[in-house]
Amino acid sequence: MTRYVPIDTLILPGKFWIGGTNLMTNRTWMWVPGSEKMSVTLWAPGEPDMSSEKRCIAIDFSQAFQWFSATCENKYNFLCELSLNSR
């Protein structure tokens, strides 16, 4: 059984890494690990910034959950996908 919890009830406002990058293939945003091409994106207006140094994706919970591209070395918290198996 899959259970979804609204993420805005769990996280304080701020910026978080969400596991997307175009480091492997320039101009194609992929999920990592696994290198699955993104089928849905939630970019903020004016994003993504396709400059050579902004190659990772973060989300800003204080700005309506919009995505933005950022330098991968920035210090943000991160979100992870977790699969819960029923036993």
C-alpha positions as CSV (number, residue, x, y, z in Angstrom):
1,M,0.0,0.0,0.0
2,T,1.3,3.4,-0.9
3,R,0.8,6.2,1.5
4,Y,1.4,9.9,0.6
5,V,2.0,12.6,3.1
6,P,1.8,16.2,2.0
7,I,5.4,17.4,2.0
8,D,4.5,20.9,3.1
9,T,3.3,19.4,6.5
10,L,6.8,18.0,7.1
11,I,9.2,20.6,6.1
12,L,10.1,24.1,7.2
13,P,10.5,26.9,4.6
14,G,13.9,26.8,2.9
15,K,15.9,25.4,0.0
16,F,16.4,21.7,-0.5
17,W,18.2,19.5,-3.1
18,I,15.7,17.2,-4.9
19,G,18.0,14.9,-6.8
20,G,17.9,16.4,-10.3
21,T,20.9,17.3,-12.5
22,N,22.1,17.9,-16.0
23,L,25.7,17.0,-15.2
24,M,25.5,13.8,-17.2
25,T,23.9,15.2,-20.3
26,N,24.0,19.0,-20.9
27,R,20.5,20.6,-21.3
28,T,18.7,17.3,-20.4
29,W,17.6,17.2,-16.7
30,M,17.6,13.8,-15.2
31,W,16.8,12.2,-11.8
32,V,19.7,10.6,-9.9
33,P,20.4,7.9,-9.1
34,G,19.2,6.0,-12.1
35,S,19.4,8.7,-14.8
36,E,15.7,8.8,-15.5
37,K,14.7,11.7,-17.7
38,M,12.3,14.1,-16.0
39,S,8.8,13.9,-17.4
40,V,7.4,16.7,-15.1
41,T,9.1,19.9,-14.1
42,L,8.0,22.7,-11.7
43,W,10.5,25.4,-12.6
44,A,10.1,28.9,-11.2
45,P,9.7,31.7,-13.8
46,G,13.1,32.3,-15.6
47,E,14.4,28.8,-14.6
48,P,16.3,26.8,-15.4
49,D,19.3,29.0,-15.6
50,M,21.4,27.1,-18.2
51,S,24.7,28.6,-17.2
52,S,27.5,26.1,-17.0
53,E,27.8,26.3,-13.2
54,K,24.1,25.8,-12.3
55,R,23.8,22.1,-13.0
56,C,21.7,20.8,-10.0
57,I,18.0,21.3,-9.0
58,A,16.8,22.6,-5.7
59,I,13.3,23.5,-4.5
60,D,12.4,26.6,-2.5
61,F,9.6,25.9,0.0
62,S,9.3,29.5,0.8
63,Q,8.6,30.3,-2.9
64,A,5.5,28.1,-3.6
65,F,7.6,24.9,-4.0
66,Q,9.2,26.1,-7.2
67,W,12.3,24.5,-8.7
68,F,15.5,26.4,-9.5
69,S,18.9,25.5,-10.9
70,A,21.8,26.0,-8.6
71,T,25.5,25.4,-8.3
72,C,25.9,21.8,-7.1
73,E,28.3,22.8,-4.3
74,N,25.7,25.0,-2.5
75,K,24.9,23.9,1.0
76,Y,21.2,23.0,1.2
77,N,19.4,20.2,3.0
78,F,18.1,17.5,0.8
79,L,14.9,15.5,0.2
80,C,15.0,11.7,-0.6
81,E,12.5,9.3,-2.0
82,L,11.8,6.5,0.4
83,S,10.0,3.3,-0.5
84,L,8.1,1.8,2.5
85,N,7.3,-1.9,2.1
86,S,4.4,-3.4,4.0
87,R,5.4,-6.4,6.1
